[in-house]
Structures are given as C-alpha cells and as structure tokens.
Amino acid sequence: MPRYRPHVAARPSWRCRVCGAAWPCSPARLALLGEYREDRIGLLIYLAALLYEAAGDLAGQAGHDRLSDRFVTWARAR
C-alpha cells in the first residue's frame, strides 16, 4: 500500500515536492481546506503570509503578478 506524502512547497521555486505543480497544487489545497475546515480566516491569514514569502522568492519571474490567485483567491468563502 503506497504511503501518503504531503504535497508541500519546495522553496524558492514554490513547486510541489511530490507532483511538481505550482504550489499550492490541488492535493495541497484539499488538505489545507480540510485542516482549516473550521477556521477559514486562519487559512486566509496563513496563505497571505506564504504569498508574501513567495512574492520575495519569485520576484521578477513570469506569473508573479498572479500570485494572489494562486495563493489566496481560491480559498475565499463562496
């Protein structure tokens, strides 16, 4: 039986260590939503802090202007 490996970011590239997708990848998003199920504000604060760190690491790279969509927008309450 395969062992679950958490989908975490590799810095400074901010790509998933498991699947290689831009982090947070779909599995990471699902895990974060589950972990912060009762605290959406806490999730948004956590993601905003990571967005700030990623902005420093990824400054000047293509797609840098879309980081808010990648890190925060998806997690807002619908």
C-alpha positions in Angstrom: 0.0 0.0 0.0 1.5 3.4 -1.0 2.3 5.8 1.7 0.8 9.2 1.6 3.3 12.0 1.0 2.1 15.5 1.9 2.1 18.0 -1.0 4.4 20.7 0.3 6.2 23.6 -1.4 9.9 23.4 -2.4 11.4 26.8 -1.9 12.5 29.0 -3.6 10.6 27.6 -6.7 7.3 27.2 -4.8 6.6 24.0 -6.8 5.1 20.9 -5.1 7.8 18.4 -3.8 5.5 15.5 -4.7 3.8 16.3 -8.0 5.9 19.3 -9.3 2.8 21.5 -9.9 2.7 25.1 -8.8 2.1 25.1 -5.1 -0.5 25.0 -3.6 -1.4 22.2 -6.0 -4.8 20.6 -6.0 -4.0 17.9 -3.3 -2.4 20.6 -1.1 -5.5 22.8 -1.5 -7.7 19.9 -0.4 -5.5 19.2 2.5 -5.5 22.8 3.6 -9.3 23.1 3.3 -9.6 20.0 5.5 -7.1 21.2 8.0 -8.7 24.7 8.3 -12.3 23.4 7.9 -13.5 25.4 11.0 -11.2 28.4 10.5 -11.4 29.9 7.0 -10.0 33.2 8.3 -7.0 31.4 9.8 -6.4 29.7 6.4 -6.5 33.0 4.6 -4.1 34.6 7.0 -1.7 31.6 6.7 -1.9 31.7 2.8 -1.4 35.5 2.9 1.8 35.0 4.9 3.0 32.4 2.4 2.1 34.7 -0.5 4.3 37.4 1.0 7.2 34.9 1.2 6.6 33.6 -2.3 6.5 37.1 -3.7 10.0 37.7 -2.4 11.3 34.3 -3.8 9.6 34.7 -7.2 10.1 38.4 -7.8 10.7 39.1 -11.5 9.5 35.7 -12.7 6.7 35.3 -15.2 3.4 35.0 -13.5 4.5 36.9 -10.4 1.5 39.2 -10.8 -0.9 36.3 -10.4 0.3 35.1 -7.1 -2.8 36.3 -5.2 -4.9 34.0 -7.4 -2.6 31.1 -6.8 -2.3 31.5 -3.0 -5.3 33.3 -1.7 -8.3 33.8 -4.0 -9.1 30.1 -4.3 -9.6 29.8 -0.5 -12.1 32.6 -0.1 -15.5 31.5 1.1 -18.0 31.0 -1.7 
